[in-house]
C-alpha cells in the first residue's frame, strides 16, 4: 500500500526521484500513464494487470469506453528506477501533467500519483473545502 506525500524536483533530463518508501512496492518495473485531474498514475505491474482486466471488460460499442481506454493505454509506458532512485518521465507524460520542475508524489493505496506542485496545491485547496461533503456522500462508515 502506498501512502504519504513527498516533494521532489524534475531534473533537466526529465527524471524525478521516487521516494524510497515507494520503491520496494513498485518492484523492478512498473507502469506510468496519464491519470485523471492532470496527474500521472503509477502502478506496480500486478495492479496494472488487474486494472487492465477491468478495462478490457468495458463494452467496445460504447463511445466513452473507447475514449477512456484510448486515453489510458496510449499514454502508458513501462518504466524502471535507476541506481539513483529516479524514474525518467517521457516528454508526452510531462506535457500532459504540466510537470516542469517541482513535483509532488503521493501514495494513493494501490497506486502512486505524480503531480506538478502548482496543480496539486490548487487541487488540494479546491478539494479541501468540500472534503467533508465528499466523505459524507461516499462513505457509509465513520473514520
ROGU-465270 format. One record per residue (C-alpha): residue in three letters; x, y, z. Coordinates in Angstrom, 1 decimal, always signed. Layout:
// residues N
<node><code>Ala</code><xx>X</xx><yy>Y</yy><zz>Z</zz></node>
...
// end
This chain:
// residues 143
<node><code>Unk</code><xx>+0.0</xx><yy>+0.0</yy><zz>+0.0</zz></node>
<node><code>Unk</code><xx>+1.3</xx><yy>+3.5</yy><zz>-0.9</zz></node>
<node><code>Unk</code><xx>+0.6</xx><yy>+6.5</yy><zz>+1.3</zz></node>
<node><code>Unk</code><xx>+2.2</xx><yy>+9.8</yy><zz>+2.1</zz></node>
<node><code>Unk</code><xx>+3.2</xx><yy>+13.0</yy><zz>+0.2</zz></node>
<node><code>Unk</code><xx>+6.7</xx><yy>+13.9</yy><zz>-0.9</zz></node>
<node><code>Unk</code><xx>+8.2</xx><yy>+16.8</yy><zz>-2.9</zz></node>
<node><code>Unk</code><xx>+11.0</xx><yy>+16.3</yy><zz>-5.4</zz></node>
<node><code>Unk</code><xx>+12.3</xx><yy>+18.3</yy><zz>-8.4</zz></node>
<node><code>Unk</code><xx>+12.4</xx><yy>+17.1</yy><zz>-12.0</zz></node>
<node><code>Unk</code><xx>+15.9</xx><yy>+17.3</yy><zz>-13.4</zz></node>
<node><code>Unk</code><xx>+16.9</xx><yy>+18.6</yy><zz>-16.8</zz></node>
<node><code>Unk</code><xx>+16.6</xx><yy>+15.2</yy><zz>-18.3</zz></node>
<node><code>Unk</code><xx>+13.0</xx><yy>+14.7</yy><zz>-17.1</zz></node>
<node><code>Unk</code><xx>+13.9</xx><yy>+12.4</yy><zz>-14.2</zz></node>
<node><code>Unk</code><xx>+12.4</xx><yy>+12.5</yy><zz>-10.7</zz></node>
<node><code>Unk</code><xx>+13.4</xx><yy>+10.7</yy><zz>-7.5</zz></node>
<node><code>Unk</code><xx>+10.9</xx><yy>+8.1</yy><zz>-6.4</zz></node>
<node><code>Unk</code><xx>+10.5</xx><yy>+8.2</yy><zz>-2.7</zz></node>
<node><code>Unk</code><xx>+12.4</xx><yy>+5.3</yy><zz>-1.0</zz></node>
<node><code>Unk</code><xx>+9.3</xx><yy>+4.2</yy><zz>+0.8</zz></node>
<node><code>Unk</code><xx>+7.6</xx><yy>+3.6</yy><zz>-2.6</zz></node>
<node><code>Unk</code><xx>+10.4</xx><yy>+1.8</yy><zz>-4.5</zz></node>
<node><code>Unk</code><xx>+10.0</xx><yy>-1.6</yy><zz>-3.0</zz></node>
<node><code>Unk</code><xx>+6.2</xx><yy>-1.6</yy><zz>-3.6</zz></node>
<node><code>Unk</code><xx>+6.8</xx><yy>-0.7</yy><zz>-7.3</zz></node>
<node><code>Unk</code><xx>+9.1</xx><yy>-3.6</yy><zz>-8.0</zz></node>
<node><code>Unk</code><xx>+11.7</xx><yy>-3.8</yy><zz>-10.7</zz></node>
<node><code>Unk</code><xx>+9.4</xx><yy>-2.4</yy><zz>-13.4</zz></node>
<node><code>Unk</code><xx>+6.0</xx><yy>-0.6</yy><zz>-13.3</zz></node>
<node><code>Unk</code><xx>+3.6</xx><yy>+1.4</yy><zz>-15.5</zz></node>
<node><code>Unk</code><xx>+3.2</xx><yy>+5.1</yy><zz>-15.6</zz></node>
<node><code>Unk</code><xx>+0.2</xx><yy>+6.6</yy><zz>-17.6</zz></node>
<node><code>Unk</code><xx>-2.0</xx><yy>+9.6</yy><zz>-17.8</zz></node>
<node><code>Unk</code><xx>-4.1</xx><yy>+9.9</yy><zz>-14.8</zz></node>
<node><code>Unk</code><xx>-7.2</xx><yy>+11.9</yy><zz>-14.0</zz></node>
<node><code>Unk</code><xx>-7.1</xx><yy>+15.5</yy><zz>-12.9</zz></node>
<node><code>Unk</code><xx>-3.9</xx><yy>+16.2</yy><zz>-14.9</zz></node>
<node><code>Unk</code><xx>-1.6</xx><yy>+14.0</yy><zz>-12.8</zz></node>
<node><code>Unk</code><xx>+0.3</xx><yy>+10.8</yy><zz>-13.7</zz></node>
<node><code>Unk</code><xx>-0.8</xx><yy>+7.4</yy><zz>-12.3</zz></node>
<node><code>Unk</code><xx>+1.9</xx><yy>+4.9</yy><zz>-11.4</zz></node>
<node><code>Unk</code><xx>+1.0</xx><yy>+1.2</yy><zz>-10.9</zz></node>
<node><code>Unk</code><xx>+3.0</xx><yy>-1.8</yy><zz>-9.9</zz></node>
<node><code>Unk</code><xx>+2.7</xx><yy>-4.4</yy><zz>-12.6</zz></node>
<node><code>Unk</code><xx>+0.4</xx><yy>-6.7</yy><zz>-10.6</zz></node>
<node><code>Unk</code><xx>-2.0</xx><yy>-3.7</yy><zz>-10.0</zz></node>
<node><code>Unk</code><xx>-1.7</xx><yy>-2.7</yy><zz>-13.7</zz></node>
<node><code>Unk</code><xx>-2.8</xx><yy>-6.2</yy><zz>-14.8</zz></node>
<node><code>Unk</code><xx>-5.9</xx><yy>-6.0</yy><zz>-12.5</zz></node>
<node><code>Unk</code><xx>-6.8</xx><yy>-2.7</yy><zz>-13.9</zz></node>
<node><code>Unk</code><xx>-6.2</xx><yy>-3.9</yy><zz>-17.5</zz></node>
<node><code>Unk</code><xx>-8.6</xx><yy>-6.8</yy><zz>-17.0</zz></node>
<node><code>Unk</code><xx>-11.3</xx><yy>-4.4</yy><zz>-15.7</zz></node>
<node><code>Unk</code><xx>-10.8</xx><yy>-2.1</yy><zz>-18.7</zz></node>
<node><code>Unk</code><xx>-10.9</xx><yy>-5.0</yy><zz>-21.1</zz></node>
<node><code>Unk</code><xx>-14.5</xx><yy>-5.7</yy><zz>-19.9</zz></node>
<node><code>Unk</code><xx>-15.7</xx><yy>-2.3</yy><zz>-20.9</zz></node>
<node><code>Unk</code><xx>-18.1</xx><yy>-2.5</yy><zz>-23.9</zz></node>
<node><code>Unk</code><xx>-16.3</xx><yy>-1.7</yy><zz>-27.2</zz></node>
<node><code>Unk</code><xx>-19.6</xx><yy>-0.4</yy><zz>-28.5</zz></node>
<node><code>Unk</code><xx>-19.7</xx><yy>+2.4</yy><zz>-26.0</zz></node>
<node><code>Unk</code><xx>-18.1</xx><yy>+5.6</yy><zz>-27.2</zz></node>
<node><code>Unk</code><xx>-17.0</xx><yy>+6.7</yy><zz>-23.7</zz></node>
<node><code>Unk</code><xx>-15.4</xx><yy>+3.3</yy><zz>-23.0</zz></node>
<node><code>Unk</code><xx>-13.4</xx><yy>+3.5</yy><zz>-26.2</zz></node>
<node><code>Unk</code><xx>-12.3</xx><yy>+7.1</yy><zz>-25.5</zz></node>
<node><code>Unk</code><xx>-11.2</xx><yy>+6.3</yy><zz>-21.9</zz></node>
<node><code>Unk</code><xx>-9.3</xx><yy>+3.1</yy><zz>-22.8</zz></node>
<node><code>Unk</code><xx>-7.5</xx><yy>+5.0</yy><zz>-25.6</zz></node>
<node><code>Unk</code><xx>-6.6</xx><yy>+7.9</yy><zz>-23.3</zz></node>
<node><code>Unk</code><xx>-5.4</xx><yy>+5.5</yy><zz>-20.6</zz></node>
<node><code>Unk</code><xx>-3.4</xx><yy>+2.9</yy><zz>-22.6</zz></node>
<node><code>Unk</code><xx>-1.9</xx><yy>+5.3</yy><zz>-25.3</zz></node>
<node><code>Unk</code><xx>-0.1</xx><yy>+7.2</yy><zz>-22.5</zz></node>
<node><code>Unk</code><xx>+1.1</xx><yy>+4.1</yy><zz>-20.7</zz></node>
<node><code>Unk</code><xx>+4.8</xx><yy>+3.2</yy><zz>-20.5</zz></node>
<node><code>Unk</code><xx>+6.7</xx><yy>+0.6</yy><zz>-18.6</zz></node>
<node><code>Unk</code><xx>+9.5</xx><yy>+2.1</yy><zz>-16.5</zz></node>
<node><code>Unk</code><xx>+12.3</xx><yy>+1.2</yy><zz>-14.1</zz></node>
<node><code>Unk</code><xx>+14.0</xx><yy>+3.0</yy><zz>-11.3</zz></node>
<node><code>Unk</code><xx>+17.7</xx><yy>+3.8</yy><zz>-12.0</zz></node>
<node><code>Unk</code><xx>+20.5</xx><yy>+3.3</yy><zz>-9.5</zz></node>
<node><code>Unk</code><xx>+20.0</xx><yy>+6.8</yy><zz>-8.1</zz></node>
<node><code>Unk</code><xx>+16.3</xx><yy>+6.1</yy><zz>-7.3</zz></node>
<node><code>Unk</code><xx>+15.0</xx><yy>+8.1</yy><zz>-10.2</zz></node>
<node><code>Unk</code><xx>+12.5</xx><yy>+7.4</yy><zz>-13.0</zz></node>
<node><code>Unk</code><xx>+12.6</xx><yy>+9.1</yy><zz>-16.4</zz></node>
<node><code>Unk</code><xx>+9.2</xx><yy>+10.6</yy><zz>-17.3</zz></node>
<node><code>Unk</code><xx>+8.6</xx><yy>+10.6</yy><zz>-21.0</zz></node>
<node><code>Unk</code><xx>+8.0</xx><yy>+14.1</yy><zz>-22.6</zz></node>
<node><code>Unk</code><xx>+4.4</xx><yy>+13.4</yy><zz>-23.6</zz></node>
<node><code>Unk</code><xx>+3.5</xx><yy>+12.5</yy><zz>-20.0</zz></node>
<node><code>Unk</code><xx>+5.4</xx><yy>+15.6</yy><zz>-18.6</zz></node>
<node><code>Unk</code><xx>+3.5</xx><yy>+17.8</yy><zz>-21.1</zz></node>
<node><code>Unk</code><xx>+0.1</xx><yy>+16.2</yy><zz>-20.2</zz></node>
<node><code>Unk</code><xx>+0.7</xx><yy>+16.7</yy><zz>-16.4</zz></node>
<node><code>Unk</code><xx>+2.4</xx><yy>+20.2</yy><zz>-16.7</zz></node>
<node><code>Unk</code><xx>+5.5</xx><yy>+18.8</yy><zz>-15.0</zz></node>
<node><code>Unk</code><xx>+8.3</xx><yy>+21.2</yy><zz>-15.4</zz></node>
<node><code>Unk</code><xx>+10.3</xx><yy>+21.3</yy><zz>-12.1</zz></node>
<node><code>Unk</code><xx>+8.6</xx><yy>+21.0</yy><zz>-8.8</zz></node>
<node><code>Unk</code><xx>+6.7</xx><yy>+17.7</yy><zz>-8.3</zz></node>
<node><code>Unk</code><xx>+4.5</xx><yy>+16.2</yy><zz>-5.6</zz></node>
<node><code>Unk</code><xx>+4.4</xx><yy>+12.4</yy><zz>-5.4</zz></node>
<node><code>Unk</code><xx>+1.6</xx><yy>+10.9</yy><zz>-3.3</zz></node>
<node><code>Unk</code><xx>+0.6</xx><yy>+7.5</yy><zz>-2.3</zz></node>
<node><code>Unk</code><xx>-3.0</xx><yy>+6.6</yy><zz>-3.0</zz></node>
<node><code>Unk</code><xx>-3.4</xx><yy>+3.0</yy><zz>-1.8</zz></node>
<node><code>Unk</code><xx>-2.7</xx><yy>+0.7</yy><zz>-4.8</zz></node>
<node><code>Unk</code><xx>-1.1</xx><yy>+3.5</yy><zz>-6.9</zz></node>
<node><code>Unk</code><xx>+1.2</xx><yy>+6.5</yy><zz>-6.8</zz></node>
<node><code>Unk</code><xx>+0.3</xx><yy>+9.8</yy><zz>-8.3</zz></node>
<node><code>Unk</code><xx>+2.8</xx><yy>+12.4</yy><zz>-9.7</zz></node>
<node><code>Unk</code><xx>+1.6</xx><yy>+16.0</yy><zz>-9.7</zz></node>
<node><code>Unk</code><xx>+3.1</xx><yy>+19.3</yy><zz>-10.7</zz></node>
<node><code>Unk</code><xx>+3.3</xx><yy>+21.1</yy><zz>-7.4</zz></node>
<node><code>Unk</code><xx>+1.2</xx><yy>+24.0</yy><zz>-8.6</zz></node>
<node><code>Unk</code><xx>-1.6</xx><yy>+21.7</yy><zz>-9.8</zz></node>
<node><code>Unk</code><xx>-1.5</xx><yy>+19.7</yy><zz>-6.6</zz></node>
<node><code>Unk</code><xx>-1.8</xx><yy>+22.7</yy><zz>-4.4</zz></node>
<node><code>Unk</code><xx>-4.6</xx><yy>+24.1</yy><zz>-6.5</zz></node>
<node><code>Unk</code><xx>-6.5</xx><yy>+20.7</yy><zz>-6.5</zz></node>
<node><code>Unk</code><xx>-5.9</xx><yy>+20.2</yy><zz>-2.7</zz></node>
<node><code>Unk</code><xx>-7.2</xx><yy>+23.7</yy><zz>-1.8</zz></node>
<node><code>Unk</code><xx>-10.2</xx><yy>+23.2</yy><zz>-4.0</zz></node>
<node><code>Unk</code><xx>-11.0</xx><yy>+19.7</yy><zz>-2.6</zz></node>
<node><code>Unk</code><xx>-10.2</xx><yy>+20.6</yy><zz>+1.0</zz></node>
<node><code>Unk</code><xx>-13.2</xx><yy>+22.9</yy><zz>+1.1</zz></node>
<node><code>Unk</code><xx>-15.6</xx><yy>+20.1</yy><zz>+0.1</zz></node>
<node><code>Unk</code><xx>-13.8</xx><yy>+17.2</yy><zz>+1.8</zz></node>
<node><code>Unk</code><xx>-16.5</xx><yy>+16.7</yy><zz>+4.5</zz></node>
<node><code>Unk</code><xx>-19.3</xx><yy>+16.7</yy><zz>+1.9</zz></node>
<node><code>Unk</code><xx>-17.4</xx><yy>+14.3</yy><zz>-0.3</zz></node>
<node><code>Unk</code><xx>-16.7</xx><yy>+11.9</yy><zz>+2.6</zz></node>
<node><code>Unk</code><xx>-20.4</xx><yy>+12.1</yy><zz>+3.7</zz></node>
<node><code>Unk</code><xx>-21.6</xx><yy>+11.2</yy><zz>+0.1</zz></node>
<node><code>Unk</code><xx>-19.1</xx><yy>+8.3</yy><zz>-0.4</zz></node>
<node><code>Unk</code><xx>-18.7</xx><yy>+6.6</yy><zz>+3.0</zz></node>
<node><code>Unk</code><xx>-21.2</xx><yy>+4.5</yy><zz>+4.9</zz></node>
<node><code>Unk</code><xx>-18.9</xx><yy>+4.3</yy><zz>+8.0</zz></node>
<node><code>Unk</code><xx>-17.1</xx><yy>+6.6</yy><zz>+10.4</zz></node>
<node><code>Unk</code><xx>-13.4</xx><yy>+7.3</yy><zz>+10.0</zz></node>
// end
